[in-house]
Amino acid sequence: MLALKQEQLFDEIDILPIDLKTKIVDKILASITPLNSEIDKLWIKEANKRKQEIESKSITLVDGDEVFKKISQRLNS
């Protein structure tokens, strides 16, 4: 019985417009991991710091593929 209700729910979700689907996802994520404004402020501060570092070229960016290649090499040696 529960499996049937789940399938009905999934079928209903499939036909929803994308903006409503994203609201549902946000609501579900918020229920799983409640917002913490202090942590959010710290992440925003860190993101802005990194953005400034990139724009000022004070750091050297490394291509993601190269990072994963090095990680793979380390794990396989």
C-alpha positions in Angstrom: 0.0 0.0 0.0 2.8 2.5 0.9 4.7 1.6 -2.3 1.6 2.5 -4.3 1.2 5.9 -2.5 4.9 6.6 -3.2 4.5 5.8 -6.9 1.5 8.1 -7.1 3.5 10.8 -5.4 6.4 10.3 -7.8 4.0 10.4 -10.8 2.5 13.7 -9.5 6.0 15.2 -9.0 6.9 14.3 -12.6 4.2 16.5 -14.0 4.9 19.6 -11.8 6.6 22.7 -13.3 10.3 23.0 -12.6 9.9 26.0 -10.3 7.5 24.1 -8.0 9.9 21.1 -8.1 12.8 23.3 -6.9 10.6 24.7 -4.1 9.8 21.1 -3.0 13.5 20.1 -3.1 14.4 23.2 -1.0 11.7 22.3 1.5 12.9 18.7 1.7 16.5 19.7 2.1 15.6 22.2 4.8 13.7 19.5 6.7 16.8 17.2 6.5 19.4 19.8 7.3 17.9 22.9 9.0 19.4 26.2 8.1 22.1 27.7 10.4 22.5 31.4 9.7 25.9 31.5 11.4 27.3 28.8 9.3 25.7 30.3 6.2 27.4 33.6 7.0 30.8 31.9 7.4 30.4 30.1 4.0 29.4 33.4 2.3 32.5 35.1 3.8 34.7 32.2 2.6 33.2 32.2 -0.9 33.7 36.0 -1.2 37.3 35.6 0.0 38.0 32.9 -2.6 36.3 35.0 -5.3 38.5 37.9 -4.5 41.6 35.7 -4.5 40.7 34.4 -8.0 39.9 37.9 -9.3 43.1 39.4 -8.0 45.1 36.3 -9.3 46.7 36.0 -5.8 46.2 32.2 -6.1 46.9 29.7 -8.8 43.9 27.7 -9.9 44.3 24.0 -10.6 42.1 22.2 -13.2 39.7 19.8 -11.5 40.7 16.9 -13.8 44.3 17.3 -12.7 43.3 17.3 -9.0 41.4 14.0 -9.4 44.2 12.5 -11.5 46.7 13.2 -8.7 44.3 11.9 -6.1 43.8 8.7 -8.1 47.6 8.3 -8.5 48.1 8.7 -4.7 45.3 6.2 -3.9 46.7 3.6 -6.4 50.3 3.8 -5.2 
